[in-house]
Amino acid sequence: MSDLLDHGEDIPIEIATTETGAGPDPWPLLAEAIRYREQVIASYNGRRRAFCPHALGYKGEKRHVLVYQFADERDLRRSATSGGPSEGWRCLDVDRLDDITPRSGPWHSAQNIYNPQSCMDDIHVVVEVFPTAARNPAAAESGIADEA
């Protein structure tokens, strides 16, 4: 069984630049964070945010990522890990994300799953409900997943 559900074309893992040429393409980093259910810290519209990406795709010609945000820069300054006032579903324009850092940590989500169709028409990557992915190849071979 696949570690994530891919829809559409394969996702290139090479480093590319965004449309603005401002830095590395966020798409492969977000796809890996979805695959391994990692938290992401990134800047969006000049504000730092902490979130767990759930789906990656397109709305028209715009690349979008559906995330469950659990902290923003105010919460991060207070070292909050969950339950901040900024917590909730967000649909973000992938090309407006900067300074992306995936990290291990608790996976944040909600039962009131945001309708991904309002965020994207064409879903390429979506989080698997019961993941089997492990970053540690030895753990993957032994059937023991990495602790997150």
N, C-alpha and C positions, 0 to 999 in steps of 0.2 A: 504494500500500500504506500502511496506517495506521502512524503512528509508535508506537502502542501498541495493545494489544488491549483494547477496552472490552467489558465484559459487564454487561448490565442497563441501568439508567437512566443518563441523562447525569449527569455530575458537575458540580454548580454551582461556579462559580469566584468567586462573590461572597463577601465576608467575612461569616461568621456566627460565633456563639459556640458553645462546647462545651456539653454538657449542664449543666455546673456554672456556666456563664457566666463562666469564668475568663479567657477570651481568645479570639482568633480560632480558627476551626475549622481543625484541622490537615489535614483531608482534602484540600482543594485544593492545599496546599503539597506534600503527599506525592504526589499524583497528578502534579503538574508535575515533581517530582524523579524519579519513575519514568519519565516521558516523556523527560526530557533526561538520564537516567542520571547524576544528581547525587548527591553525598554529602549527608548530613544530619547536623547536630549538633543534639541536643535533650536535654531533661531527661525522664527517665522514672523515676517513683517517687523523685524527688529526686536522681537520679544523672545526670550528663552522659554521653552516649553518642555515638559517631560510627558511622554505618551507611549502607548503600546499600539503599533500599527496593526490593523486587522485585514485590510484589503487595499489592493493597488490596481489602478486601471485608468480608464479615460472617460471623460464627460465631453463629448464632441472631440475636439482636438487637444483639449487640456488634460494633462496628467494629474490625477488626484490620488490621494491616500486617505482612507478612512481610518481614523485613530480614536482611541479612548485616551483623552488627556487627563492626567491625574495631578498635574502641577504646572504652574506657570512661574515666571521669574519672581513674583512676590513669594510664592510658596517655596521655591528653590532657595531663596535667601534665608528663609526660616527653617530650611532643611526638612520640610514636610515630605512625607513619602506617600501619603494618600489622603483622600477626603478633603482636600482643599476646596476653596470656593470656585476654583476654575475647573473642577472635575466634570467630565462629560464627553459626549461624542462630538467630534469635529471632522469636517471634510476640508482637507488642506490641499492647496495647489502645490504639487511636488516641486515645481520650478521656483517657488518662493521660499523654499527651505534652504538654510545655510548652516554650516558648522555642525554637521550631523555626527553624533557619537552614540553608537549602540552600546548597551551595557546589560549585564545580567541583573536580575532583580525580580521581585514578584510581578506576575502578569496581571494587568489591570483590565477589566472588562465590565460589562453590565448585562443583566438579563434583558433589559429593554433595548435589544440590539437595534441600532440605528439602521434605517432602511438604506442599504447601499445603492439602490437604484436612484435615489435622489442625489447621491454623490457622484455616481459613475454609471455610464451606460454599458461599458465594456470592461468587465473585471478580468484582470490577468493573473493576479495572485490573491489568494484568500487564506486566512489562518485556518489550520486544521483544528477541529474541535478536540480531538484526542491525539496530540502530537507524539511521534516516536523519534523525532530528530534529536541528535546529540552532537555538540561541537567536538567532543573528544572521540576520535576514531576508535580507540581501544574500548571505550565505554559502549560505543555503538555496536561493535562486534560482540561484546559480551551481553548485550541486551540491557545494560544499565545506562540510563540517561543521566546526563550531567545535572547536578542540582542547580536550580536557578533561584 
